[in-house]
Amino acid sequence: MAEHVIKLPDVGEGVAEAELVEWHVKVGDIVREDAVLAAVMTDKATVEIPSPVDGAVVWLGAEVGDTVAVGAALVKLDVAGGEEAKPPAAEAARSAPAGYEPPRPEPPKPAPVPAAAAPPQPGPAHAVTGAPRAEGEKPLASPAVRLRAREAGIDLRQVPGSGPAGRIGHEDLDAFVAHGRQPLAANGRRRRTEIEEVKVVGLRRRIAERMTLAKARIPHITYVEEIDVTALEELRARLNAEKRGDRPRLTMLPFLMRAMVRAIAEQPKLNALYDDEGGVIRRHAGVHIGVATQTDAGLMVPVVRHAEARDLWDCAAELARLADAAKAGAVARDELSGSTITITSLGAMGGIVTTPVINYPEVTIVGVNKIAIRPVWDGSAFEPRKVMNLSSAFDHRVIDGWDAAVFVQRLKALLETPAMLFVEG
C-alpha cells in the first residue's frame, strides 16, 4: 500500500481558495475512481471533488466550514501498488487484453473493536429508576424537599424516591435533574432546555455575509405602491390559453421585467452599480435582471441577461430555465453574477408589504407582493379589482426619494395598462 495525496484543484479562474461545505466520505471508507469525495463552494457555485484513484481514506484535511487554499492537501488515500502503479483508466483499458478487469484494492482489515465499557451506574442514593408512581399515589417527602421541589417547578409525582417506601430526598431531586428529567411547568407541560448548534457554512454563510454588507453600507429607502393588475391578469390568462407550443407559460414576472426595461430607459441611473470604495457609479446600458430564487440550499439570484433585448416570451423562457437550474443545483457560476437590478417575489407566500434588501452593489431592488381582490372606488361605486403592492428599495446615496417615486409610478402605469408594454418607442 502507498499513500496518495489529493489536493484541492483549481476550481475556477482567479479562485485562490474555496469553502468546504460537505464531505461525502469519512476515514476508513473505500472509494473508487471518480467517486465524489467532497463538495466545495466559491462565488455561490458548488463544485464536487472526485477521486482520481481507487483507495481507502486515511486522512481528511479540513472540517466542513473551513476555507481551503487551492493546492492544499484535502484527502489522503491508501492505494494498492503505489500511486504510479495504476495507469489512467483509459490507458489501462487500451493496453489490457480482452476480458481483463483491473484488480480492486483490498479493503483495510478492520481493527478489533474493544468491548464497550459498561456505563457507570449511579449509587443507590442517586438512582433514577422505575416508572412514575401510580395515579393518585401520594409521594413521600419531607416539608423541606416539598418546598424545594415547588420552588423549582418539579412535580414530585414524577420523581422516583430511593428512601424507605420510596421516600424522596434531596439527593433524588438532584439525580432527577442531573439525568435530564426536566421539571414540569404549572400547566403540566414539560420544559425543554435542548440547544442545537448549527454551523453556518456554504451558501447560508455567503447569504449572511452579503446581507450584512448590504445593510451595513447601503442606506435603504423603501417605497410601496398599490398596483391594479386586473387588466394584466386578464391579458396573461388569455395569452396562456392561446399560447403556441413553442411559447412558455407566462407568470407575472416577465411583464414586470418588460416594464422595468421601459422605465429604466427613462431613468438609467437606477440600473447601476455603486463602487462606494472607489466613489464611482457605473450605469449599465444592458439590463441584467437578477431574480431572487428560493432553493433547498438557500437563496440564489440567477441573472436574466440583456432583458432589454428580449420579448415577453423570451424573458419567460429564460426565467424558467434559470429557476429550474437553480433549484436542481445545476446553475452555472457565471449565471449567478453580473446583475444590475434585482426582483424579489414573495407573492406566492402572501404578505402585503416587504422591505427588501438591496443586492449589493446594485442600487435598486423591486419586490412583488401577493395579488388580492379588493374593493376599489371607480367614482360612483366600489368594484372588485385584483390589486398587489410593489415594495421597492433604493440606495439613498444614489437615488433620491423623488426619483424612486417616479420609477415606481412608471411601473404602475405600464402594469395597469399592459398594452403599453407592446408599444415600441
N, C-alpha and C positions, 0 to 999 in steps of 0.2 A: 504494500500500500504506500502511496505517496500523497503529499499534500498539494492541493490545487487551490490557489487563491483567486477569488472572483472579485474584481474591483468595480466600483460604480463607473459605468461608461459615460461618455459624453451624451447627455440626453437632449441636447438642443443647442443651436448656435448661440454662443456667448454665455451659456449657462455654466457657472463655476461650481454650483452646489445644488443639492435637492433635499427635500424633506422626506424622511422615511415615514410612510403612512400605513404600511401593512406588511407583516411577514406572512408568507404562505408556507413556511417550513419552520421547524424547530430543530435543536441539536438532537442528533440520533436518527433523523429522518433519512430514508434512502430516496434519492432523486434521480430522475432520468434526464437525459439530454433534452433541452428545450422546455423542461418543466419550469413553471414560474416560481421564482424564489421570493421575490419581494415586489412591492409597488412603491414608487417614489413620486413626489409631486413637485412641479415647478411651474410658476405662472398659471396656476389653476389647471394645468394638464397633468394627468396621472399617467405614468409610464411603468410598464411591467418589466422586471429584470429576469430574463430566463437563464437557466444553467447551460453552459456550453458543453458540459460533460456529464457522464453518469458518476455518481459517488454518494458518499454518506456525509451528512452535515456534521461537522465537529466544532464549529465556532461561528457565531454571529457577531458582526462588528458594530451594531448600533441597536438602539431601542426605538420603538415607534415614537415619533415626535422629534427625534434627533435630526440635525442637519448634517448631511454627509457631503464631503467635497468630492468632485469628480476625480477619479483616480485613486480614491481611498479604498482600502480593503473592506469589503462588505460581507463576504461569506468565505469560509474555508471548508473544503471537501476533502475527504479521503477517497482517492481514486485507485482503481486496480491497475497495477503495472506502471504507475507514474504518469505524469502529465503528458510526456512525449510519446508514450506507448500507444495512445489511442488516436488514430488518424481522424481527420474530419469525416463526418458521416458520409458525405457524397463521395469522397475519395475512397473510403473503405468499401462502399457499395460497388464502385467500379473495379477495384482490384480483387475483390473476393470472388471465389468460384460460385457457380450457380448453386442455390440452395443453402449457402453458408449464412449463418446467423451469428453476429459477433457475440462473444461471451458477455454476460452481465456481471457486474461486480457483486461479490458475495456480501450480504449484509453483515455488519459487525455483530459478533456474538453478544447477546445481552448480558450485562453484568448481573450477578446474582443479587436479588432483591432481599435486603435484610428483613427479618421478621419485624412487623410493626410493633413498636413498644406499646404496651397496654397503657391506655390513658390513665393519668393519676386519678385515684378515687378520693373524693372528699371524706374527711373523717366523719364519724357518726354524729358529732355535734353540728356539722355543717352540711349534712346530706340533704339534697333536694330531690326526694324520691316520692313515688306514689302519686295517685291522682288527687285532685282537689276533693275535699270531703263531700259526703253526700248532701243532697239538698236538705236544708233545714237543720243540719248538724251544726251546733254552735262551736266555734273554735275556742280552745282553751288557751288563755294567755293572761299575764299579769296586767294590772292597770297601766304600768309604765310602758309595756310592749304595745298595748292597745293605743295609748296616746301617741307613741312614735309612729305607729302604722297609720293612724288617722291623719297626722300632720304630713306624712309622706304620700298620702293618697293610695295606700296599699290596702287591698281587700284581704283581710286575714283568712277569709274562707278559701282563698287560693294559695295559701302558704302552708306547705307541709311542716308539721312540727316534729322535732326529734326528741322531745322530752317524754316523760311518762304519760301514757294515754294520749299521745300526740300533742302534748302541750308545746306551744310556740314560744321560743325565747328570742332574745336579741340576735343571737348567732344565726337563727333561722331566717330572720329578716335580712341579715347581711348576705346569707347564701342565696336567698330568693332573688335579690337584686343583682348579685355578682354573677349568677348563672343566666342572666338575660331574661328573667321572668319579670316583665315590666309591670308596674302598678297600674291599676285601673283608675280612670277618672271617675268623678261622682256619677256620671251618666252610664257607667258600666262599660265604656269603650276603652280599649287598651291603648296606652300611649306608645308611640313609635319613636325611636331615637336613632334609627339607622341613618348613616350618612354615606352616600355613594360619591366617590370621586371619579370624575370623567375627565381624562386628559384632553386638552384642546389641541387637536392636531389636524393636519391636512387642510381640506377645503374650509372647515369651520374656523381654523386659525387664520386663514387668508381673509375670510369674510370679516372676522373680528378686527384684523389689522386695517382693512380698507375702510370699514365703518368708523373706526376710531380716528383714522387720518382725516376722513371727510368731515366729521363733526368737529374735530379739533381745529381744522384750518378754514373751513367754509362757514361764514355767517349766513345761515339759511333764511330766506323769506318764502313763506308758503302762501299760495293764492288758490282759493277754492271757488269754483263757479259751477252753477247748475246748467246742464245741457239737456234740451228736449230732443231726444233721439227717436221720436215716434216715426218720422218720415224715413230716417236712416234704417231703422229696423224693418220697416215695410219693404224698402228697397233691397235690403240684404236678404230677406226671406224670398223675395221674388227672384233675385239673381241666383240664389242657391237652388230654387225649384226648377229654374230653366237652364242651369249651367250645362255646358258641354262636358263630355267625358274627360277632356284634357285640362279642365279647369278645376282647381281645388275648391273646397268649401270655404266660404268667406265667414270670418268672425268679425268682431268689432275692430280689432287691431289694424288690419290693412287699411280701413277707412281712416283711422286716426293717423296712421303713418303718412298717407297721402295728404291729409290736412296739415300735418306738421311740415311736410316738404313745401307746401304752398305758403304757409305762414313764415317759415324760415327764409324763403326767397325775399320777403319784405323786411325781415329783421335778422340779417345774417349774424348779428352779434350773439344770438342765442345758440348758434351751432358752433361752439368754440371750446377750446381747452385753455385753462389759465395756468401758466407756469408761474406760480407765485414766488418761487425762489429766484427765477430769472427776471421777474417783473414783465412778462410778455404774455399777451393774449393772442392765441393762434386761431383765427377764424377760418373754418374749412369750407371750401366750395362744395365738396362732396358731403352728402348727408348719410352718415353711418349710424344707424339706429340700433342701440343695444336694447334687448328685451329681457328683463329680469325673468328667469325661469326657475321654478322650484323643482329640485330633483331629490332623489333619495339621499344623495351625498350632501345636499345643501344648495344654496342659491348660486346659480350661474347666470352669466349675462352674455349669451351668444349675440353676434352682431349681424344685422342685415345691412350689407354694404351697398352704397350708392342707391339708396332709396329714391333719389331724385330721378334716376334713370329707369325705374321700374313702374309698371302699371299696377292696378289693384290686385290682379290675379297673380302677377309675378311676386309682389310683396307677400301675398298669402302663401304661395308655394314655398318661398324661401324661409318664411317664418315657420311653417310646419316642419320643413326639413331640419332646421336647426333645433327646434324644440324636441323633436324625436331623437336626434343625435345626442343632445344634452342629457335627456332622461335615460338613454341607453348607455351613457358614459363613453360615447364614440365621437364626441365633438372634438375637432382638431384645435390645437392650441391657438393658432392664428385666427380662429373663428370666435375666440373669446376675448379679443383685444381690438383696439382701434376704433371704438365707438366715439361719436362726437356729441350725442344726445341720447337719453335713455327713456324707455317706457317701463313702468311697473304697474302691474294689474292684479288687484286682489278682488276684483268684482265678483268672481265666482264664489268667493267665500263670504260675501256680504260686506257690511260696513259702508257707511255713507261718507266718511271723510278719513283720509290718511295724511300723514306728514312724512312723505318720502325723503330718504337721504340721498343726496346728490352723489352720482358715481364719479368720484374724484379722478382726474382733474377737470371733468366737464363742468358746465355752469348751469345746466337745465335738466330737470327730470319731470316727466309728465305721469301722473298717477291716475289710474282708471278705477272708479268705484262701481258698486252694483247698480243695475238698472231696476227701478221700481216704478210701479204705476201710481201716479199722484194726481190729485185734482188741481187743474190749472185754470185760472180765470181768463176767459177769452174776451172779456169786455162786457159780456151780457150774462154769462153762465159759467159754471165750473165744468170742465171737460176732462175726462181721464186721459192722461198722457204718459208716455214712457220717458222717464227722466233719470239721469245719472249725474254724478258730480265728477269733475276733473279736479284732482288735488295736485297742484304743480309746485315745485320748489325751485328756487333760483339762487345763484351765488350773488349775494347783495353787494359784494365788492365790484362786480362787473355789470350786473343787471339792476337797474333802478326799478322801484315798485311800479312806476308808470309803464315802463317797457314790458314788465311781466304781465301787467293787466292787458295791455294792447295785444300781446301774443295770445293770451288765453281767450280774449274776446274774438280774435280772428279764428281760432279753432272752433269756438262756439258757433260762429256764423257759418262756417264751412260744414260742420257736422249737422247743424239744424236744417241746412238746405243742401243736402248731399249731391244734388245735380251739379252744383258748382265745382265739385271735385273732378268732374269730367270735362270742364270747360278749360281749354288751354289758353295761356296768355293772360 
